[in-house]
Amino acid sequence: MPHRRSIRTLAIPVLLLALLVFAMTLGTVIHSHAGSSEANCSICHLNHQPIDQPFVADNAPSFAQIGIRTDFAPPADPVFEPAKRLPARAPPSA
């Protein structure tokens, strides 16, 4: 059975690829310009169309000075408390 399974894992992707190529070829054969002009066809002129550039939005914040503050006091020193040390102990005996 392992030999049969390896054939399936190879045959299914090959079959899907062949189906894709066949569908694309059939689509270009059936493609026609009976109702519209060829100048605006997105299929015929696909390689002539420019690539869309990503939209760049300027979302950077801008900081405007709204005034001068004269009553500025330096920040207070932070309060540091030393960590409490617990005495070392042996693991519980079983």
Number of C-alpha atoms within 10 A of each C-alpha: 5 6 7 8 10 10 10 11 10 10 12 11 11 12 11 11 12 12 12 12 12 11 12 11 12 11 11 11 9 7 11 13 9 7 6 9 9 13 9 9 12 11 10 13 11 9 9 8 8 7 7 6 6 6 6 6 6 6 6 6 6 6 6 6 6 6 6 7 6 6 6 7 6 6 6 6 6 6 6 6 6 6 6 6 6 6 5 6 6 5 6 5 4 3
